């Protein structure tokens, strides 16, 4: 009796699972040859539904009996076709368990794949946050916007026009600090730029070398074919620590291009600016040095920079099309059919 019950449930379950899989295979067509399992070891769980079936056959209570005074009359009536389907609900539940095991193994298609990638380059903007950035952009105190405000506006527009680039922001004064790492989340980056203020770092000195060094470290793990550092400053390197020319040589060896932008109208004090050094930094990496004395020329400089930048493609992880959800629908339908039959045509009394 127990063996017979197991075989009937097993037969119904295998048949139901085969029908469900047959429909799915027909829907896949030739793509079925490209189906693989991301976690094939999960298929070993297929023994669990079978083991549960065997255990249940020994632990399930005996079916209820009912006395009937006219046995011969009852035998003439017969059990009907439904008697042969008594184990069908259990078989449907068994089939759903088998398909669920296949779902856990994560079937995927190697044909319907895509590779996550973005077109663009990796850019680090090194922004001078020394105290002199509070001076007016046009050189006349009390008139116009200060250099930092103008720089933030131009940088914000630059980011808006480079939607496919990963961009980072580094601020430097007497030392340098990363404000935002390389990211494609430009909304967050632009919000951070709005919040940039003087005083975030010690602004009594201008450590261009440190700013370039931190920017170069931001690009250390970059896979982009083109890596850029855009240096915005209004002064000269006058802090201890890393030498800008040495950092530029390292950048050149790593294939990083440096573009420099000297901001603001310069006074007669030549000790406060070294345009020649900025030209050397850019020249060492095949970059370009810009001189922006007012807002318009700063915007023009960035427009020219936009025109110079090329696109590259950074390939990400290859992603296969997931097929596990194709199996979830048959699982749900089989369970719904199981519940329906148990409460309607194949309901047991008592």
N, C-alpha and C positions, 0 to 999 in steps of 0.2 A: 504493500500500500504506500509506504513512504517513498520507495524508489519510483513507483509509478507516478506519484504526485510530483516528485522532483523532475522526472523526465518530461511530464506534460507542461509544467511551468517553464522549464528550460526550453522546450520546443517552441512554445508560444513567444517567449522572450527573444530567442534567436531569430524567429521569423519576423517579429515586429521590428527588431533592430536592423535586419537585413533589408526590409522594405524601406525604412527610413534612410538607410545609407544608400540604397539603390536610387532613391529620388535625388539625394544630394549629389551622387556621382553623375547622374544624368544631367543635373544642372551645371556641374563643373565641365562636363564634356572632356575635351582633350587636355584641359588643365589639370586633370586628376593625376597625370604623370608627374606633375611638378609639386605635388603635395608632400610636405615633410613635417615631422613633429619636432617642435622646439625642445620639448622635455619628454623624450621617448621612454624614460624610466618610469614615468607615471603609468604607462600601460600595464605594468606589473600589478597595479591595483585591480585589474580585471578579475583577479582571483577572489577579491573581497565579496562582490555580489554572489558569486557561486558558493563561497563558504557560508555566507549568510543564508542562502537558500537551503543548504544542507542542515544547518543548525536549526532553522525554523521548522523543518520537517520533523525534527525530534522533540522540539520544545513546544510546538503549537498545541493547544488543548484539543481534545477529541471533538469532532463535530457533534452538535446537539442532536438527540434522537426524539422521536415523537411516536407514541403508540397509536396504531390505527386498527380498527376492528375488522375491516374487510380488506385483507391483504391482496386477495386474488383480483378484486376490482381495481385496486391501485396498480397492480402489475399490468392489467389490460390497458389502462390509460397510458402507461409509459412515462418516461421522464422528459421526452421532448428534446429538441435540438439544443436547448440551452444547457442541458446537463453536460454536453460535451465541451461547453465553453466555460465551465465553472472556474477553471484555473486561469482563464484569460486575463483577468485583472492583475493577478500576481505576475503573470508573464509580461504584461505591459510595464509593470513596476520594475521588473528585472531588466527589461530592455532599456528603460530610462537610465538605470544605474550603469549599464554598459556604455551607453552613449556619453554619460557624464564622465566616465573614465577617459574616453577619447577626447573630450573637451579639455580635461585637465592636462593632457599631453600637448595642448596648444598646436593644432594643425595649422600650417602656414603654406603659402604658395611661393615658390621660388621664382615663378614666372611673373607674377603680379607684384613686382618689387619697385621700390623707389629709393633714391638716395637723398637724404636730407642735405641740402647745401644752400649756401647763400652767395650771391654774387656781390663782390665788394672787396675792400681792403681793410686792413687793421690800422687805425689811426690813434695816436696818443697826442692830445693837446696839452702842452706844458705852458701854464699860465703864470706870469709873474704876479706875485701878490705882495711885493715890497711896498713900502710906504709911498714911494714916488708915483705909484699907480693912482694915487688920489689927485694928482695934478690934472688940470683941464687938458683935454685932448688937443685943443688948438694953442695951448701955451699961455693963454691969457687968463689969469686967475679970476675967478668969479663969473666967468662967461662959459657957457656950454657945459657939456657933460664931462665927468672925469674919465680918465683912460680906462679904468677897470669896467665902468658901466658900458662904455662903448665897446670894449672887447667882449663883454658878455653878450651884448646884442648881436654882434657880428658872428660870434661862435654859435649862438643859438640858431641863427639863420643857416650857418654852414651845416650844422647837424641836421636841420630840417631837410636840407637838399641832398643829404647822403643817407637815404633810408636803409640801404643794404650794407652799410659799412658797420663794422664793430668799432666803437669809439670809446676811448678812455680819457679821463681828465686828471692831470697832475698839477698841483699848486706848489709854488716854491717862493721862498723868501730867503731867510738865513739858512733854512733847510727845506727839504722837499717832502711832500706827502701825497699819497694817492687819494683823490677825492672820489673817483669812480673808476673801477676796473673796466676792461674791454667788455662792451655790452651792445646788444642789439635793441635793448629796451630804452629807446631814445626818450620816451616820455619821462622816465625816472631820471635819466641823465640831464635833460633840459630843466627839470625841476631842481636838481642839485646845483646847476649853474646859477639859477635865480637866487639861491640861498648863499652863494659864495660872497664873502665879505672880507675886507682887509682886517687883519688881526687873527685870521685862522692859523697863520704861521707867523713866526717872528719876521717882521718886515723891515728891520733895521739894515739888513744886508741883502744882496742879490746873488744867490748861489745858483748860477746857470748850470754849472757842472753837476750839482746835485739834482736839479730838475731834469736834465738830460739823462742822468744815470737811472733815476727812478722810472722815467718814461721807457728807457731801454729795457729795464727789467719787466715792465708790463708786456713787452713784446717777446719775451724770452720763449714762451710756449706757443707763440703764434704759428699757424700753419699757412697763413696767407702768402701768396706769391709776392705781394707788395706790402711793405710795412713802412709806415710814415710817422715821423714826429714833427709836429708843428709847434715851434717855440715862439711865444709872444712875450716880449719884454720891452721895457723902455730904458734899460740901463746897461751897466757893464758888470761882468762877474767880479765881485769884490769880497767874496767869502772864502774861508778856508775849506778844505775838503777836495773833492774830485775836480780835476782840471777839465774844463769843457773840451779842449782840443783832444785830450786823451780819450774822452768818452766818444767824441765824434769819430775817431779812428776805429774804436771798437764797434761803433754802429756801422761803419762802412764794411768792416769784416763780416758782420752779420747780415749784410744786405739791407740795412735800414736807411732810408733816405730822410734827411733833416731839412725842413724848410724853416727859415727864421723870418720873423717880422719885428722890425724895430718901430715902436710906436711913439707918436708925439713929436712935437717940434722941440728940437734940442737947443739948449742954451749955449752960451759961449764957453762954459766949463766943459772942456773935452774929457776931463777925468770921469765924468758921470756917464759916458757912453763910449762904446768901442764898436763902431759899425764894421770895422775891418775884421774883428774877431767873429762877428756873426756871419760875415761872408766866408770866412775860412771854415766855420762849422758846416755851413751849407755846401760849400765847394768840396769838402772832403768826402761827402756822401753823394755827390752828383745832385744835390738839391739846389735851392734857389733862395737868395736873400732879398727880402722886400723891405722897403722904407715907406712907412705910412705916417705922414705928418698930421693928417686929419681923418675924420670919419669916412669921408668919401674915398680917400686913397686906401684906407684900411679895407673897406668893402671891395674896392677894385682888386686889391691884392688877393683877397680870398676868392674872388671870382676867377682870377687867373690861376690860383691854386686848384680850384675845382676843375678847370679845363685841363690842367696838367695830369691830374690823377687818373689812373687807368683802373679798370676793373679786373678782378681776379676771382676765381671760384674756389671756395673752401668746401671740400667734400666732408660730409658727416658720415655717421654710421648707416650702413645699408639696412633698410627696414623692409621686411617681408610683409605681404598682405596677410592679415590675421583671418583665419577661417573658423575659429572656435565658436563664434556666435552662430554659424550655420547649424551647428549641432545643438545649440541651446533651444532652438525652436522645436525640433522633434522631441526633445526631453520634456518640454512644457506640454506639448500636445499629447504625448503618451500619458503623462501624469493626469492631465485633465480627463482623458478618455477612461483612465483607470477609475477615477473618482466617480465619473458619470455612470459607468457600468455597475459599480458596487452599490450605487444608490437607485438604480432603475432596473433594467432587465435581469441582471445577474445578482440582484440583491438576495442575501441569504436570510431565511427565516427558520428558527428565531435567531 
